[in-house]
Amino acid sequence: MTALRPSPAPVPESAPSPDDSDAALVARAVQGQTRAYELLVIKYQRRIERLIGRMVRDVDLVQDIAQETFINAWRALPQFRGEAQFYTWLYRIAVNTAKRALLGLKRDPLITQAALKGQGDDDENFRPDAEPISDSTPETELAAREIAAAVNEAMQALSPDLRQAITLREIEGLSYEEIAELMACPIGTVRSRIFRAREAISARVKPLLSHQGGKRW
């Protein structure tokens, strides 16, 4: 396999074929059909890049880490047993690849403000109520920036486990069961981590909201 980076041209929507399901593509890729794996790359590249973009501030690193993620997944594909969804398995590889890359650069994973606002092309899971809802004015725009900065600082201050749990839930929109599988811990632990993360973020945001007409986090 010589190239994994697909053409950036959009792929037209079409009715899914049984031959194009993740399980079928994985099976064909394991048999050595590189085109099948390239279809998986095309399908998930943007989601993986958005995920990595939420973990690092350096946009120049995103595509490199995504490329390495797909290379690592290709090499590990024979070990994929289908016990989890392919994207869940790929997601875990992407997170681990990004962490290794950041550790190599002696950088910590950071959440960007764009990620916190859920500004991806098809991300609809995270819409923080902390943002003031009113006509745009210099005052409200300043307040929004202050609140976004407070949320970002709160996220950065979380422990890695809490940050990952809240990111998977609020930004990626994964279920508690999926998060438990990704983080290799009981669902009760996931719920506890998300609760603690929300409390920590709320503690940072509430003082600002008290000046915005009592809006609640």
N, C-alpha and C positions, 0 to 999 in steps of 0.2 A: 504494500500500500504506500503510495508515494505522496499523496496529497489528501488532506482531510478538509481543508478550508473550501467551502462551497462558494459558488458565485453569489454575490450579494443581491442578484435580481430576485424579486419576490416570486414565490411559487404559487401558481394559481390554485384556488380552492377547487376541490373535486370530491365526489363521494368516495369515502374510504373503501378500499378493496381488502378482502381478507388476506391477500398476498402482501398488503402494505401495512398490516398490523405490526406493532412493535415485536411481538413474539415471532411472527413470520420473518421479519427483517433480521432479527437477532439470529434465528436459526440459519438463515441463508448466509449471514456474515460469518458465523462460526465455520461454515463450510468453505469459506474463502471467497465469497462473492463480495468484493469490496464495494461494488455499487450499492448493495443493500445497506452497508454501513454508512455510506455517504448519504443515503436517504434519511437515516437516523440523525446524522449530523445536521442536515438541512432542517429537519423537523424541530430539533431542540437547540440549535445554535444560539438563536436570539434569547431564549429563556436562560440558557447557561451564561451568556454574556451579561444579561441583566443581573443575574445572581452574583456573579463575580464583581460587577460594577458596584454592587451594594456593599461589598466587603473591602474594596480598595478605593482610594481617592485618585490614584494615578491612572488616568484613562488609557495611557499608553500600554499599561500592563494587561488590560482586560483581554484583548484578543490573544496575546501570547499565552496567558493562563488558560483561556478557553481552548486554544489549540492543544496545549499540553494535556488538558482534561480529556479531550477526545482521543488523543494518542494513548493515554493511560487506560482509558476505557476499552479501546481496541485491543490492547495487549491483555487486558483482564477478561475480555469477553468470554473465553472458554470456561471461566469460573462462574459466569452468571448462571444461576440455577432457576431463575424465574420465580423465586419465592416472594419477591417484591416486584412492584412495577418497574419497568426499565428506567423511567425517569427518576424514580426514587433512588435507584441504584446509581444512576449517573449523577444525580444531585450530590450524593455522598462523596463521590469521587471528585466532583468539582470543588466542594467545600474543603476537602483534604488537600487537593492540589493548590488551592489558593492559600491555605494556611501555610503549607510548606514554602511556597514562593515568598510569602510575606516574612516568614521566619528567616529565610535565606537573606532577605533584604533588611532584616532587623526592623520590620515594621509591624504594627499591630493592625488587625482588621478594624476598619472604621466604617460606620454607616453614613452615607451621604445624605444631605438634605433632600435631594431629588428622590432618593429611595424612600425616605420617610413620608414624602408627600404622595408616593405611589404614582410617579409620573411616567411609568413605562407605557408602551403602546397599548398593551392589553391588560395591564394590572388594574384590578378594580377592587382589591381586597382591603386596602389601607387608606382610609380617608379620615385623618385625625380631626375630631370635633374641636380640637384646641384652636384651630384657625378661626379668627373672627369672621363671621358671615355678615357682611355689610357691603355697602357701596365702597369701592376702592377710593381711599384718600391717602395722603402721605402718612397720616397718623395710623390708619389701619394697616397699611403696608409695613410700617415700622414695627407695629405690634406683632404682625404675622412673622416677620423676620426674627424678632426677639424670641417668640414662642418656638419657632422652628429650631433656632440655635439652642434653646434650653432643652428641647427634646433630643437634639443631636448630642449635646453634652451629657445628658442623662444616659443615653444609649452607650456612649463611649465609656462611661464610668461603670457600667455593668460588668460583672464577671463574664468570661467567655461563654459559660453554660447558659447564663440568663440571657445574654445578648443573642445567642443562637436560637434559643427557644422562642423569644418574642419576635425575632425576625422571621422565623419559619411560620409562626402563627399569624402575625399581623401584616407582614409584607408578602410572604409567599402564599398565605391562605391555606396552609396544610392543616389537616385534621390532627387532633391530639394523638390518634393512633399512628398516623404517619410520622409525626414528630418523635414519638416514643421509639419507633423503629429506626429512624435516622440517628437519634441520639443514644440508642441502645440503653434505654432506661424505662422504668415503669411509667404508665400513664399518670399515676398520682404524682410522680416526680416532675413530669412535664407540667401538670397543672400548677404545682407549687412554684416552679421556676417562672412561669408566665405571670402568676399572681404577684410574685416578688418583684419582677421586672416592671409590671404596670404600676405597682406602688411606688417604686423608686422614681419612675418617670413622672408620676403624678405629683410627687413631693417637689420636684423641680418646676413643674409647670403651674401649679396652683397659685403661687404668689403672683405670677404674671396675669393669670386669669382673673384674679381679684380686682384688677384694674380694668377689666374688659367686660363690665356689666354682669359679673358673676357667672360667666359661662363655665361649665364644668368639663373637666378632662374625661 
